[in-house]
Amino acid sequence: MSARMILSGIQPEDEAYLQSQLALMAKVERKGLKEGRIPIDDTYYLMGTTDPTGTLKRDQVCIILYASNFCHIS
């Protein structure tokens, strides 16, 4: 909604709601940066675990994409 307001020509200094939303967004971004979260386009969040089934060989990994049944072993 904030983006639509800005694109329609509303200036944050003229609209208290927009100003508060932008301040909140900036606060969230700063907090993420302090925690080491740097947004990078076209990337994935990867979590690792052991192979409980013993299927993988040494130096192999299985990557399961979220909401997908695809498994790539390399």
Backbone bond lengths (Angstrom), bond angles and torsions (degrees), N, CA, C in turn:
res aa  C-N    CA-C-N  psi(-1)  N-CA   C-N-CA  omega(-1)  CA-C   N-CA-C  phi
1 M - - - 1.442 - - 1.525 110.19 -
2 S 1.335 116.76 -38.85 1.459 120.22 179.54 1.519 110.96 -60.96
3 A 1.340 116.24 -41.73 1.466 119.84 179.85 1.527 110.63 -62.79
4 R 1.326 117.21 -41.94 1.473 120.00 178.42 1.514 111.57 -62.18
5 M 1.335 115.85 -38.37 1.466 119.47 179.94 1.531 110.14 -65.01
6 I 1.323 116.48 -44.06 1.462 120.33 -179.78 1.527 110.29 -66.29
7 L 1.339 116.62 -43.87 1.469 120.30 179.90 1.523 112.54 -64.48
8 S 1.315 116.88 -25.97 1.465 119.47 178.55 1.525 112.05 -84.05
9 G 1.338 116.72 -0.04 1.455 120.03 174.54 1.517 115.89 101.12
10 I 1.318 117.75 2.28 1.460 120.57 179.52 1.526 108.74 -75.54
11 Q 1.312 117.02 130.31 1.461 122.77 179.71 1.528 109.50 -91.17
12 P 1.336 117.46 134.38 1.465 120.21 -179.48 1.533 113.28 -56.69
13 E 1.322 116.99 -35.71 1.470 118.86 -179.18 1.529 112.39 -69.74
14 D 1.339 117.04 -15.07 1.461 121.16 178.68 1.528 112.84 -96.74
15 E 1.322 117.40 -11.42 1.463 121.26 -174.19 1.528 109.91 -131.16
16 A 1.317 117.14 110.93 1.465 122.20 -175.38 1.529 112.24 -62.24
17 Y 1.335 116.98 -39.80 1.463 120.06 -179.78 1.521 110.69 -62.04
18 L 1.322 116.75 -47.43 1.460 121.49 -179.67 1.533 110.01 -62.56
19 Q 1.290 116.52 -41.58 1.458 121.63 179.36 1.533 110.58 -61.14
20 S 1.322 117.09 -42.91 1.469 120.29 -179.90 1.529 111.41 -68.59
21 Q 1.325 117.04 -37.32 1.459 120.46 178.53 1.526 111.68 -65.97
22 L 1.324 116.63 -41.67 1.461 120.43 178.42 1.525 111.02 -66.62
23 A 1.333 117.23 -37.85 1.466 120.75 177.34 1.530 110.58 -64.53
24 L 1.330 116.56 -40.44 1.459 120.76 178.12 1.529 110.94 -64.86
25 M 1.327 116.59 -43.79 1.464 120.53 178.58 1.525 110.91 -61.36
26 A 1.319 117.59 -41.80 1.465 121.84 178.97 1.524 110.68 -64.14
27 K 1.331 116.67 -39.71 1.470 121.18 179.36 1.529 110.63 -63.39
28 V 1.327 117.09 -43.34 1.462 121.76 179.51 1.534 109.94 -63.69
29 E 1.330 117.05 -42.77 1.465 121.09 178.91 1.528 111.02 -63.29
30 R 1.325 117.50 -44.55 1.471 121.05 179.19 1.524 110.84 -61.42
31 K 1.332 116.67 -41.81 1.463 120.61 179.21 1.527 110.27 -61.97
32 G 1.322 116.46 -43.76 1.464 120.47 178.60 1.517 112.02 -62.12
33 L 1.325 116.77 -41.46 1.461 120.08 179.01 1.522 111.40 -65.43
34 K 1.333 116.37 -38.18 1.472 120.05 177.72 1.521 110.99 -64.05
35 E 1.328 117.17 -31.13 1.466 121.75 179.88 1.527 111.92 -86.41
36 G 1.330 116.86 3.51 1.460 120.79 177.22 1.511 114.52 88.75
37 R 1.303 118.13 12.91 1.464 120.98 179.08 1.521 108.98 -89.53
38 I 1.306 115.82 112.09 1.457 121.04 178.04 1.529 107.05 -114.99
39 P 1.331 117.48 114.62 1.463 119.19 -177.89 1.532 111.45 -68.87
40 I 1.328 116.24 128.53 1.458 122.67 178.19 1.523 106.93 -129.18
41 D 1.330 116.43 125.68 1.463 121.21 -178.79 1.528 111.45 -63.65
42 D 1.328 115.47 150.90 1.464 123.67 175.30 1.529 112.85 55.85
43 T 1.319 117.30 44.74 1.455 121.68 177.23 1.523 109.66 -125.59
44 Y 1.317 116.10 169.87 1.452 122.24 179.53 1.517 109.75 -124.35
45 Y 1.297 116.69 154.52 1.456 123.03 171.08 1.517 105.93 -91.00
46 L 1.318 117.64 122.10 1.455 121.45 -174.32 1.522 110.19 -116.13
47 M 1.323 115.76 128.28 1.461 121.25 175.81 1.521 107.49 -115.56
48 G 1.311 116.14 144.84 1.452 119.46 -179.05 1.515 112.42 -117.42
49 T 1.310 115.54 154.64 1.452 122.37 175.88 1.528 108.16 -153.50
50 T 1.292 116.76 167.94 1.461 120.29 176.80 1.526 109.42 -72.75
51 D 1.312 115.84 167.08 1.465 121.27 177.31 1.523 108.46 -90.08
52 P 1.326 118.67 96.23 1.466 120.71 -176.03 1.527 113.64 -68.25
53 T 1.340 117.57 -18.63 1.460 120.31 -177.82 1.527 112.65 -93.82
54 G 1.341 116.85 -14.12 1.462 120.02 -178.31 1.511 112.98 72.89
55 T 1.317 118.13 19.45 1.457 122.94 -177.45 1.524 112.70 -76.69
56 L 1.319 116.82 -37.61 1.464 120.62 -174.75 1.525 111.46 -78.64
57 K 1.342 113.98 144.92 1.457 120.29 175.37 1.520 108.89 -87.47
58 R 1.322 116.23 170.62 1.461 122.02 178.58 1.536 109.60 -55.27
59 D 1.311 116.88 137.18 1.476 124.92 179.23 1.530 113.35 67.98
60 Q 1.319 119.03 18.06 1.464 121.86 174.61 1.518 109.26 -104.96
61 V 1.328 114.75 149.84 1.462 121.22 173.58 1.521 108.31 -132.43
62 C 1.301 115.69 153.46 1.460 121.87 174.67 1.523 106.51 -118.61
63 I 1.322 116.57 124.29 1.460 121.49 -180.00 1.519 108.10 -110.40
64 I 1.318 116.13 119.57 1.461 121.83 179.11 1.515 107.71 -108.72
65 L 1.320 116.50 116.91 1.456 120.65 179.26 1.513 109.83 -75.37
66 Y 1.335 116.43 140.33 1.458 122.57 179.70 1.523 110.20 -54.37
67 A 1.313 116.33 135.90 1.469 123.38 177.89 1.525 111.64 59.47
68 S 1.327 116.11 35.86 1.452 120.47 179.93 1.526 109.04 -147.16
69 N 1.306 116.88 151.62 1.451 121.02 176.27 1.527 111.64 -97.44
70 F 1.318 117.53 7.48 1.449 123.13 -178.74 1.528 110.49 -71.22
71 C 1.325 116.66 130.63 1.466 121.02 176.25 1.514 107.55 -129.46
72 H 1.325 116.42 119.04 1.467 122.33 179.57 1.502 108.14 -106.58
73 I 1.311 117.17 119.21 1.461 121.05 178.79 1.514 108.61 -107.54
74 S 1.334 114.88 126.89 1.480 118.92 177.02 1.502 110.43 -142.25
